[in-house]
Amino acid sequence: MEKKRERVERDNLKMSVPNNPIPMGYMGNTTPGSLVQRTRSVSEGAITELGVELKELTWTEYLKFLLLKKALLVYITMAEVYFNKKHLGRTLKCVKRAMNCHSMVLCLGGQGEAQPGHSVLSFALGVAGDCYMACVANWDSMPVYQEQYNTALPAGSGIAREVEKYTTELDRDWTIKQPRDIREAMELAIKCYSRALELAGRQDISLIRRLANVENELGVFYMNQATALVQKISDNQELALTAMAGAQDLFNYSRKYLNQGIAKFESISDLSNHALLLSNSGRLSRLAGHAAGLQTGQGGGAEYGGEEAAHYRSAVEYYHQALAVLGSKKTSSQIWDTVSWELSSTLFTVGTLLQDHAPLSTQSREEVEKAVTEHMSQALKYCDTESLSPRQVVYQTRAAVIHHRLASLYHHSYRCYATDDNSGRKKKLKQLSELHYVKATQLFLVVDRSAEFLRTVLERAGLTEAQLPAVKGEGARYKLLLQVLDTVLETGVMVAKMVEKEEEDIVDKEEWEEEKKMLETVVQRIQFILLSLVKLGNVSGKGKRSKPDKKGGGGATIKESYAAALKCSGKSCSLAKDVHQLISKLVCDRGGM
C-alpha cells in the first residue's frame, strides 16, 4: 500500500504554475465581511485586516503595492535633496511622483495603509510649497526650472504607467504642476501648505507660519496690482470707470488673503507677523481711500468725507491694532517703527485732506480746524525726531512739514478776523502760528530743505506784516516794518549754505529752480520793505520825524540799502551769492536804520 502511494506521487509531481501563487499553509480570520491581506511581515505570522471596500490583491499587485510605498519615500527623499541643490523643477517633479505613488497606495491598500505615510507626504507638500515660493523669488530662472521639470526621472516612466493602470484621473492628485505666472505660483504654494496641514492632522506651527506668509505675499501682490490701476486713473480719467471696477475686485482679493493670514498668525501668537499684516491691511485701506477720493472727483474741489473718510478711518484703526499687538517697541523695533511711520503718514494725509478739501457743507470752520489740528498733532506724536536712527531725517522732514501746515492753518484763521479785532482768540492764533513757523524753520534748516526754509520764513514775515493796517502812527509802522525786515534777514543762514552748494556745482536742476524762485521772492520782499521804510522817512524812537544830517542818517542808510537791493537781479548767474551779500550788508546796516 505504501509503495503504491509513493508510485502515484512520483507519477503526479506537484509543479508550480506560472502566474499562480503557491498556496501557503496558514489560516486567517475567515469571518464573512473581512479579507486577509498579506503584509511585509506576513512570513512572521502578522495578518492585516482590511475593510470590505478593498479588492483582493494578486501577488503581483501586492508586490507592486510594496514597491510603490518604497518609491514614495524615495521620491520624497530625492525632492529634499534637489531642493537643497536649488533644482526647483526636479523638486516639483519628485513631489508630483510621490503624490502619484500615494494615490496608487491609497487605491490598492486603502486608507489604513495610506495613513502612516501622511506625515512624510505632509513634509513633501511643505517642500513643494517652499519650492513654489523660491520660484517666485527667482522668477527670471523659471525657464531653467521648467526644463528640469520636463526632464524624465530615472524609472519614472515605468512607475507612471503602473499608476495610470491602477488609478483614474480623479484618483490622482493634481496639486503639483508648473505655474504660468507669479500669482499662480503663490496660489499653488497655498494649496500645498493647506494640503500639508490637512495630512499632518495637527497644528504644525511651521506650516501655519509659511502658509500665512504666502497669503500675506499674495495679498500684497493683489494690492500692488490695484495700485497700478489706481495710478492709471490718476493719469487718465477716461479709464476711471473700468479701472476702478478692476481695482475694487483686486481690493477684495487682497483683503481676503490678508485676513486669512492675520487669523493664522494670531492663532500661533506670532506677534511680529500679526502686526505686520495688520499694517498691510492699513495700507490697503489707505489705497482704497485714495481711489475713492479720485472716483468722487476730488481733483475738482470735492469735499473730503463719505467712503473716502471711512477707508482712512479703517486704516488708522488697523495701525492702532498693530501697535496694540506689539505692545512696545521691544517686541520688534523695526516693525514698530514701520507701523508708527505708516500711522503718522495716514494721520498726516487725513489732516491734509481736511485742510485742503474742508467739508464745510457738513461742518463749521472751527470744527474742521479742530479736526485738522488733532490729526496733525497725532501725526507729530509718532515722529521721533530726537533718536538717532536711519529714519531720523525722514521724521524731521515730516515734522517740519506738519509744523508748517499748522502754522499756515493758524495764520489763515488769524487773517479771517477783522483788522480792529483785539480778541484773545486772535492773539492766541498769532502766537500759535509764530510758534509753529519757528519750529518748522528750525527743522527745515536741520534737514537742509532750502526752498521750504525760505518759504516758511517769508510766511512768518507776512504774519507780522499783517498787523500793519491796524497800526496807527508812522513811528509804530516804522518799527513794525523793521521787525518784518529782521524776520526776512533770518534767511541769511540758509542762503549761505546755498552759496556753498552753488560754488561746489552740486545743484540739482529742479531743486535749484525752486530755490531760485524763493530767492527772487526774498529779494522782492526786501525791496518792498525798504521802499516802505523810505516812504515813511527817518523816524526817531519817539515817533517824531527828524531830518537826516549832512553826513547821512537812518534815511540815507535805508536809501542806500534800497539801491543795493535794486541791483540784485534774478537773472544773475550767481544769484545766491548776490543775495547773501545783500543780506550781509543789510545786517551790518541794520543798526543805523
C-alpha positions as CSV (number, residue, x, y, z in Angstrom):
1,M,0.0,0.0,0.0
2,E,2.8,2.3,0.9
3,K,4.7,1.5,-2.3
4,K,1.6,2.2,-4.4
5,R,1.1,5.7,-2.8
6,E,4.8,6.5,-3.5
7,R,4.4,5.4,-7.1
8,V,1.4,7.7,-7.6
9,E,3.2,10.7,-6.1
10,R,6.2,10.1,-8.5
11,D,3.9,9.9,-11.5
12,N,1.9,13.1,-10.4
13,L,4.6,15.6,-9.2
14,K,3.2,18.9,-7.9
15,M,4.6,21.6,-10.2
16,S,4.3,25.4,-9.8
17,V,2.2,27.0,-12.5
18,P,3.3,30.4,-13.9
19,N,1.3,33.4,-12.7
20,N,-0.4,31.3,-10.0
21,P,0.6,31.8,-6.4
22,I,1.8,28.8,-4.3
23,P,-0.8,28.2,-1.6
24,M,0.6,28.7,1.9
25,G,-0.3,26.7,4.9
26,Y,-1.9,29.2,7.3
27,M,-5.5,30.2,8.0
28,G,-6.6,33.7,8.9
29,N,-9.9,35.1,10.1
30,T,-12.4,33.9,7.5
31,T,-15.3,35.6,9.1
32,P,-17.7,36.9,6.5
33,G,-17.2,40.5,5.6
34,S,-13.4,40.5,6.0
35,L,-10.4,39.9,3.8
36,V,-7.0,38.6,4.8
37,Q,-4.2,40.7,3.3
38,R,-0.5,39.9,3.2
39,T,1.8,42.5,4.7
40,R,5.5,42.9,4.8
41,S,5.8,40.8,7.9
42,V,3.4,38.0,6.8
43,S,6.2,35.5,7.0
44,E,6.3,36.1,10.7
45,G,2.6,35.4,11.1
46,A,1.3,39.0,11.0
47,I,-2.1,39.5,9.4
48,T,-3.7,42.8,8.5
49,E,-7.4,43.0,8.3
50,L,-8.8,45.3,5.6
51,G,-12.3,46.7,5.2
52,V,-14.8,45.3,2.9
53,E,-14.4,48.1,0.4
54,L,-11.0,46.7,-0.7
55,K,-10.5,44.3,-3.5
56,E,-8.4,41.2,-3.1
57,L,-4.9,41.7,-4.5
58,T,-3.0,39.2,-6.6
59,W,0.6,38.5,-5.5
60,T,1.9,40.7,-8.4
61,E,-0.3,43.6,-7.3
62,Y,0.8,43.2,-3.8
63,L,4.5,43.4,-4.7
64,K,3.8,46.5,-6.8
65,F,2.0,47.9,-3.8
66,L,5.0,47.4,-1.6
67,L,7.4,48.8,-4.2
68,L,5.2,51.9,-4.6
69,K,5.3,52.5,-0.9
70,K,9.1,52.4,-1.1
71,A,9.1,54.6,-4.2
72,L,7.0,57.2,-2.4
73,L,9.7,57.5,0.3
74,V,12.5,57.6,-2.3
75,Y,10.8,60.4,-4.3
76,I,10.3,62.5,-1.1
77,T,14.0,62.0,-0.2
78,M,15.0,63.0,-3.7
79,A,12.8,66.0,-3.6
80,E,14.5,67.2,-0.4
81,V,18.0,66.7,-2.0
82,Y,17.0,68.5,-5.2
83,F,15.5,71.4,-3.2
84,N,18.7,71.8,-1.2
85,K,20.6,72.0,-4.5
86,K,18.2,74.6,-5.8
87,H,17.0,72.3,-8.6
88,L,13.4,73.5,-8.2
89,G,12.0,71.9,-11.3
90,R,13.2,68.4,-10.3
91,T,12.0,69.0,-6.8
92,L,8.4,69.6,-8.0
93,K,8.6,66.6,-10.3
94,C,9.7,64.3,-7.4
95,V,6.9,65.6,-5.2
96,K,4.4,65.0,-8.0
97,R,5.6,61.4,-8.5
98,A,5.4,60.9,-4.7
99,M,1.8,62.1,-4.8
100,N,1.0,59.7,-7.6
101,C,2.6,56.8,-5.7
102,H,0.4,57.8,-2.7
103,S,-2.7,57.7,-5.0
104,M,-1.9,54.1,-6.0
105,V,-1.1,53.1,-2.4
106,L,-4.5,54.5,-1.4
107,C,-6.3,52.8,-4.3
108,L,-4.7,49.4,-3.6
109,G,-4.3,49.4,0.2
110,G,-7.0,51.7,1.3
111,Q,-6.9,54.5,3.9
112,G,-5.4,52.2,6.5
113,E,-2.3,51.6,4.5
114,A,-2.0,55.2,3.3
115,Q,-2.4,56.7,6.8
116,P,1.2,56.0,8.1
117,G,2.5,57.9,5.0
118,H,0.6,61.1,5.7
119,S,3.4,62.6,7.8
120,V,6.1,62.2,5.2
121,L,3.7,63.3,2.5
122,S,2.9,66.4,4.5
123,F,6.6,67.1,4.6
124,A,6.8,66.7,0.9
125,L,4.0,69.1,0.2
126,G,5.7,71.6,2.5
127,V,8.8,71.3,0.4
128,A,6.7,71.8,-2.7
129,G,5.2,75.0,-1.2
130,D,8.7,76.3,-0.4
131,C,9.7,75.4,-3.9
132,Y,6.9,77.5,-5.4
133,M,7.9,80.5,-3.3
134,A,11.5,80.0,-4.3
135,C,10.4,80.1,-7.9
136,V,8.6,83.4,-7.2
137,A,11.8,84.8,-5.7
138,N,13.8,83.7,-8.7
139,W,11.2,84.1,-11.5
140,D,13.9,85.0,-14.1
141,S,15.2,81.5,-13.8
142,M,11.8,79.9,-14.5
143,P,12.7,78.5,-18.0
144,V,15.5,76.5,-16.3
145,Y,13.1,75.1,-13.7
146,Q,10.6,74.2,-16.5
147,E,13.3,72.3,-18.4
148,Q,14.2,70.5,-15.2
149,Y,10.5,69.6,-14.6
150,N,10.1,68.2,-18.1
151,T,13.2,66.1,-17.9
152,A,12.3,62.5,-17.2
153,L,13.4,61.0,-13.9
154,P,15.1,57.6,-13.7
155,A,12.4,54.8,-13.8
156,G,9.8,57.4,-13.8
157,S,8.0,56.3,-16.9
158,G,7.5,52.7,-15.6
159,I,6.1,53.9,-12.3
160,A,3.9,56.4,-14.1
161,R,2.5,53.6,-16.3
162,E,1.7,51.5,-13.2
163,V,0.0,54.4,-11.5
164,E,-2.1,55.1,-14.6
165,K,-3.0,51.5,-14.8
166,Y,-4.4,51.2,-11.3
167,T,-5.8,54.7,-10.7
168,T,-8.1,57.1,-12.6
169,E,-7.5,60.8,-13.2
170,L,-9.9,61.6,-10.4
171,D,-7.9,59.4,-8.0
172,R,-4.6,61.1,-8.8
173,D,-3.5,64.4,-7.1
174,W,-3.2,67.3,-9.4
175,T,-1.9,69.9,-6.9
176,I,1.7,69.9,-8.3
177,K,2.1,71.5,-11.8
178,Q,4.2,74.2,-13.5
179,P,3.0,77.7,-12.6
180,R,2.2,80.0,-15.6
181,D,2.9,83.2,-13.6
182,I,3.8,84.5,-10.2
183,R,0.2,84.7,-9.0
184,E,-0.4,81.0,-9.9
185,A,2.8,80.0,-8.2
186,M,1.7,81.6,-4.9
187,E,-1.8,80.1,-5.2
188,L,-0.2,76.6,-5.8
189,A,2.0,77.2,-2.7
190,I,-1.1,77.9,-0.7
191,K,-2.7,74.7,-1.9
192,C,0.4,72.7,-1.0
193,Y,0.7,74.2,2.5
194,S,-3.1,73.7,3.1
195,R,-3.0,70.1,2.0
196,A,0.1,69.5,4.1
197,L,-1.7,70.8,7.2
198,E,-4.7,68.5,6.5
199,L,-2.4,65.5,6.2
200,A,-0.4,66.5,9.3
201,G,-3.5,66.1,11.4
202,R,-2.2,68.5,14.0
203,Q,-1.3,72.2,14.4
204,D,2.1,72.4,12.7
205,I,3.3,75.9,13.6
206,S,6.0,75.9,10.9
207,L,3.4,75.1,8.2
208,I,0.9,77.6,9.5
209,R,3.5,80.3,9.6
210,R,4.6,79.5,6.0
211,L,1.0,79.4,4.8
212,A,0.2,82.7,6.4
213,N,3.3,84.2,4.9
214,V,2.2,83.2,1.4
215,E,-1.2,84.6,2.0
216,N,0.4,87.9,3.0
217,E,2.5,87.9,-0.1
218,L,-0.5,87.2,-2.3
219,G,-2.5,89.9,-0.6
220,V,0.3,92.4,-1.2
221,F,0.6,91.1,-4.8
222,Y,-3.1,92.0,-5.5
223,M,-2.6,95.3,-3.6
224,N,0.3,96.3,-5.9
225,Q,-1.8,95.4,-9.0
226,A,-4.6,97.6,-7.6
227,T,-2.0,100.4,-7.0
228,A,-1.0,100.3,-10.7
229,L,-4.7,100.6,-11.7
230,V,-5.3,103.5,-9.4
231,Q,-2.3,105.2,-10.9
232,K,-3.8,104.8,-14.3
233,I,-7.0,106.5,-13.0
234,S,-4.8,109.4,-11.8
235,D,-3.1,109.7,-15.2
236,N,-6.1,109.2,-17.4
237,Q,-9.6,110.0,-16.1
238,E,-11.2,108.4,-19.2
239,L,-10.2,105.0,-17.9
240,A,-11.6,105.7,-14.4
241,L,-14.8,103.7,-14.7
242,T,-13.3,100.4,-16.0
243,A,-10.1,100.7,-14.0
244,M,-12.0,101.4,-10.8
245,A,-14.1,98.3,-11.2
246,G,-11.0,96.2,-11.7
247,A,-9.4,97.9,-8.7
248,Q,-12.3,97.0,-6.5
249,D,-12.0,93.3,-7.3
250,L,-8.3,93.4,-6.5
251,F,-9.1,95.2,-3.2
252,N,-11.4,92.3,-2.3
253,Y,-8.9,89.6,-3.2
254,S,-6.2,91.3,-1.3
255,R,-8.4,91.8,1.8
256,K,-9.4,88.1,1.7
257,Y,-5.9,86.8,1.8
258,L,-4.6,89.4,4.3
259,N,-7.5,88.5,6.7
260,Q,-6.7,84.8,6.3
261,G,-3.0,85.5,7.1
262,I,-3.9,87.6,10.1
263,A,-6.1,84.9,11.6
264,K,-3.3,82.3,11.2
265,F,-0.6,84.4,12.8
266,E,-3.0,85.2,15.6
267,S,-3.7,81.5,16.2
268,I,0.0,80.8,16.7
269,S,0.7,84.0,18.7
270,D,3.2,85.3,16.2
271,L,3.1,89.0,17.3
272,S,5.5,90.5,14.8
273,N,4.0,89.0,11.7
274,H,0.5,89.6,13.1
275,A,1.3,93.3,13.4
276,L,2.9,93.4,10.0
277,L,-0.2,92.0,8.3
278,L,-2.4,94.5,10.2
279,S,-0.1,97.2,8.9
280,N,-0.5,95.9,5.3
281,S,-4.3,95.9,5.8
282,G,-4.0,99.5,6.9
283,R,-2.1,100.3,3.7
284,L,-4.8,98.6,1.7
285,S,-7.4,100.7,3.3
286,R,-5.4,103.9,2.6
287,L,-5.2,102.8,-1.1
288,A,-8.9,102.2,-1.2
289,G,-9.5,105.7,0.4
290,H,-7.3,107.3,-2.2
291,A,-9.1,105.5,-5.0
292,A,-12.5,106.6,-3.6
293,G,-11.2,110.2,-3.5
294,L,-10.3,110.0,-7.2
295,Q,-13.6,108.5,-8.0
296,T,-15.5,111.4,-6.4
297,G,-13.5,113.9,-8.4
298,Q,-11.5,115.3,-5.5
299,G,-9.2,117.0,-8.0
300,G,-12.2,119.2,-9.0
301,G,-12.6,120.5,-5.4
302,A,-14.9,117.9,-3.9
303,E,-15.0,117.9,-0.1
304,Y,-13.4,115.2,2.0
305,G,-15.8,112.7,3.5
306,G,-18.1,109.7,2.8
307,E,-16.5,106.5,1.6
308,E,-13.0,108.1,1.4
309,A,-13.1,109.1,5.0
310,A,-14.4,105.7,6.1
311,H,-11.5,103.9,4.4
312,Y,-9.0,106.3,6.1
313,R,-10.6,105.7,9.5
314,S,-10.3,102.0,8.9
315,A,-6.6,102.4,8.0
316,V,-5.9,104.3,11.3
317,E,-7.7,101.6,13.2
318,Y,-5.6,98.8,11.6
319,Y,-2.4,100.7,12.5
320,H,-3.5,101.2,16.1
321,Q,-4.4,97.5,16.3
322,A,-0.9,96.6,15.0
323,L,0.8,98.8,17.7
324,A,-1.5,97.2,20.3
325,V,-0.5,93.7,19.2
326,L,3.2,94.6,19.5
327,G,2.7,96.2,22.9
328,S,6.0,98.1,22.9
329,K,9.0,98.7,20.6
330,K,10.9,95.9,22.4
331,T,8.9,93.2,20.6
332,S,10.2,94.3,17.2
333,S,11.7,97.7,16.9
334,Q,11.8,97.5,13.1
335,I,8.1,96.7,12.7
336,W,7.2,99.2,15.4
337,D,9.0,101.9,13.5
338,T,7.4,100.9,10.2
339,V,3.9,100.9,11.7
340,S,4.4,104.2,13.5
341,W,5.6,105.8,10.3
342,E,2.6,104.4,8.3
343,L,0.2,105.6,11.0
344,S,1.9,109.1,11.1
345,S,1.6,109.2,7.3
346,T,-2.1,108.3,7.3
347,L,-2.9,110.9,10.0
348,F,-0.9,113.5,8.1
349,T,-2.8,112.6,4.8
350,V,-6.2,112.9,6.6
351,G,-5.2,116.2,8.1
352,T,-4.0,117.5,4.7
353,L,-7.2,116.4,3.0
354,L,-9.3,118.1,5.7
355,Q,-7.3,121.3,5.3
356,D,-7.2,121.4,1.5
357,H,-10.7,120.0,0.9
358,A,-12.5,121.1,4.0
359,P,-16.1,119.6,4.4
360,L,-17.6,123.0,5.2
361,S,-21.0,121.8,3.9
362,T,-21.3,119.4,6.9
363,Q,-19.0,121.0,9.5
364,S,-18.2,124.5,10.7
365,R,-14.8,126.1,10.1
366,E,-14.0,125.8,13.8
367,E,-14.8,122.0,13.7
368,V,-12.7,121.5,10.6
369,E,-9.8,123.4,12.2
370,K,-10.1,121.3,15.3
371,A,-10.1,118.1,13.3
372,V,-7.0,119.2,11.3
373,T,-5.2,120.2,14.5
374,E,-5.9,116.8,16.1
375,H,-4.8,114.8,13.1
376,M,-1.6,116.8,12.6
377,S,-0.8,116.7,16.3
378,Q,-1.2,112.9,16.4
379,A,0.9,112.5,13.3
380,L,3.6,114.6,15.0
381,K,3.4,112.4,18.0
382,Y,4.7,109.4,16.0
383,C,7.6,111.3,14.5
384,D,10.7,110.6,16.6
385,T,12.9,113.5,15.7
386,E,15.4,113.1,18.6
387,S,16.6,109.5,18.4
388,L,19.4,108.6,16.1
389,S,18.1,106.2,13.5
390,P,18.1,105.7,9.7
391,R,14.6,107.3,9.7
392,Q,15.6,110.4,11.7
393,V,15.9,112.7,8.7
394,V,12.5,111.4,7.4
395,Y,10.9,112.1,10.7
396,Q,12.4,115.5,10.9
397,T,11.2,116.4,7.4
398,R,7.7,115.2,8.2
399,A,7.7,117.1,11.5
400,A,8.8,120.3,9.7
401,V,6.0,119.9,7.1
402,I,3.4,119.3,9.9
403,H,4.6,122.4,11.8
404,H,4.5,124.5,8.6
405,R,0.9,123.3,7.8
406,L,-0.3,124.0,11.4
407,A,1.3,127.5,11.2
408,S,-0.4,128.1,7.9
409,L,-3.7,126.9,9.3
410,Y,-3.5,129.3,12.3
411,H,-2.2,132.1,10.0
412,H,-5.3,131.7,7.8
413,S,-7.6,131.7,10.8
414,Y,-5.9,134.8,12.1
415,R,-6.4,136.7,8.9
416,C,-10.1,135.8,8.9
417,Y,-10.6,138.2,11.9
418,A,-11.3,141.9,11.3
419,T,-8.4,144.3,11.4
420,D,-9.6,146.1,14.5
421,D,-10.4,142.9,16.4
422,N,-8.4,142.6,19.6
423,S,-9.9,139.5,21.0
424,G,-7.9,136.9,22.9
425,R,-8.6,134.3,20.3
426,K,-7.0,136.3,17.6
427,K,-3.9,136.9,19.7
428,K,-3.7,133.2,20.6
429,L,-3.9,132.3,16.9
430,K,-1.0,134.6,16.1
431,Q,1.1,133.1,18.9
432,L,0.4,129.6,17.8
433,S,1.2,130.4,14.2
434,E,4.5,132.1,15.1
435,L,5.4,129.1,17.4
436,H,4.9,126.5,14.6
437,Y,6.6,128.7,12.0
438,V,9.7,128.9,14.2
439,K,9.7,125.1,14.8
440,A,9.3,124.4,11.1
441,T,12.1,126.8,10.3
442,Q,14.5,125.1,12.7
443,L,13.7,121.6,11.3
444,F,14.0,122.7,7.7
445,L,17.4,124.1,8.5
446,V,18.5,120.8,10.1
447,V,17.4,118.7,7.1
448,D,18.7,121.3,4.6
449,R,15.5,122.0,2.8
450,S,16.3,125.4,1.4
451,A,13.1,126.3,-0.5
452,E,10.8,125.2,2.3
453,F,13.0,127.1,4.8
454,L,12.8,130.4,2.8
455,R,9.1,130.0,2.2
456,T,8.4,129.4,5.9
457,V,10.5,132.5,7.0
458,L,8.7,134.7,4.4
459,E,5.3,133.5,5.6
460,R,6.2,134.3,9.2
461,A,7.3,137.8,8.0
462,G,3.9,138.1,6.3
463,L,2.2,137.2,9.6
464,T,4.0,140.2,11.2
465,E,3.3,142.4,8.3
466,A,-0.5,141.6,8.5
467,Q,-0.6,143.8,11.6
468,L,0.3,147.0,9.6
469,P,-3.3,148.0,8.7
470,A,-4.2,148.1,12.4
471,V,-1.1,150.2,13.4
472,K,-1.6,153.9,13.8
473,G,1.2,156.3,13.7
474,E,4.3,156.4,11.5
475,G,6.7,155.6,14.3
476,A,4.8,152.4,15.1
477,R,4.6,151.4,11.5
478,Y,8.3,152.1,11.0
479,K,9.2,149.8,13.9
480,L,6.8,147.1,12.7
481,L,8.4,147.2,9.2
482,L,11.8,146.8,10.8
483,Q,10.5,143.7,12.6
484,V,9.4,142.3,9.3
485,L,12.8,143.1,7.8
486,D,14.6,141.4,10.7
487,T,12.5,138.3,10.1
488,V,13.3,138.2,6.4
489,L,17.0,138.6,7.2
490,E,16.9,135.3,9.1
491,T,17.1,133.7,5.6
492,G,20.8,134.6,5.6
493,V,21.9,131.3,7.3
494,M,20.2,129.2,4.6
495,V,21.4,131.5,1.8
496,A,24.9,131.0,3.0
497,K,24.5,127.2,2.6
498,M,23.1,127.7,-0.9
499,V,26.2,129.7,-1.9
500,E,28.4,126.8,-0.8
501,K,26.3,124.4,-3.0
502,E,26.4,126.8,-5.9
503,E,30.2,127.1,-5.7
504,E,30.6,123.3,-5.5
505,D,28.4,122.9,-8.6
506,I,26.3,120.1,-7.0
507,V,22.9,121.7,-7.5
508,D,20.0,119.6,-8.7
509,K,18.3,121.5,-11.6
510,E,14.7,121.0,-10.5
511,E,15.6,121.8,-6.9
512,W,17.6,124.8,-7.9
513,E,14.7,126.2,-10.0
514,E,12.5,126.1,-6.9
515,E,15.2,127.6,-4.7
516,K,15.8,130.4,-7.3
517,K,12.2,131.4,-7.3
518,M,12.3,131.6,-3.5
519,L,15.5,133.7,-3.6
520,E,13.8,136.1,-6.1
521,T,10.9,136.3,-3.7
522,V,13.2,137.1,-0.8
523,V,14.8,140.0,-2.9
524,Q,11.4,141.3,-3.8
525,R,10.2,141.3,-0.2
526,I,13.4,143.1,0.9
527,Q,12.9,145.7,-1.8
528,F,9.3,146.2,-0.8
529,I,10.1,146.6,2.9
530,L,12.9,149.0,2.2
531,L,10.8,151.1,-0.2
532,S,8.1,151.3,2.5
533,L,10.7,152.4,5.0
534,V,12.0,155.0,2.6
535,K,8.4,156.4,2.1
536,L,7.9,156.6,5.9
537,G,11.2,158.5,6.2
538,N,13.6,158.6,9.1
539,V,11.6,158.2,12.3
540,S,13.1,158.6,15.7
541,G,12.4,156.2,18.5
542,K,9.8,158.6,20.0
543,G,7.9,158.6,16.8
544,K,8.9,162.2,15.9
545,R,10.3,162.9,12.4
546,S,13.9,164.1,12.4
547,K,15.9,165.4,9.5
548,P,19.0,163.5,8.5
549,D,22.2,165.4,8.9
550,K,24.6,166.1,6.1
551,K,26.7,163.1,6.9
552,G,23.6,160.9,6.4
553,G,21.4,159.2,9.0
554,G,18.9,156.5,9.1
555,G,17.1,157.7,6.0
556,A,20.3,157.7,3.9
557,T,21.2,154.2,5.1
558,I,17.8,152.9,4.1
559,K,18.0,154.6,0.7
560,E,21.5,153.2,0.2
561,S,20.3,149.7,1.1
562,Y,17.3,150.0,-1.2
563,A,19.6,151.0,-4.1
564,A,21.7,147.9,-3.4
565,A,18.6,145.7,-3.3
566,L,17.5,147.0,-6.7
567,K,20.8,146.0,-8.2
568,C,20.2,142.4,-7.1
569,S,18.7,140.7,-10.1
570,G,17.2,137.3,-10.6
571,K,18.9,137.0,-13.9
572,S,22.3,136.8,-12.3
573,C,24.3,133.6,-12.7
574,S,25.4,133.8,-9.0
575,L,22.0,134.8,-7.5
576,A,22.6,133.0,-4.2
577,K,25.9,134.8,-3.8
578,D,24.4,138.2,-4.6
579,V,21.5,137.7,-2.2
580,H,23.9,136.6,0.5
581,Q,26.0,139.8,0.0
582,L,22.8,141.9,0.1
583,I,21.6,140.3,3.4
584,S,25.1,140.6,4.9
585,K,25.1,144.3,4.0
586,L,21.6,144.8,5.5
587,V,22.6,143.1,8.7
588,C,25.6,145.4,9.0
589,D,23.5,148.5,8.3
590,R,20.6,147.4,10.5
591,G,21.9,149.4,13.5
592,G,21.8,152.6,11.5
593,M,18.2,152.3,10.4
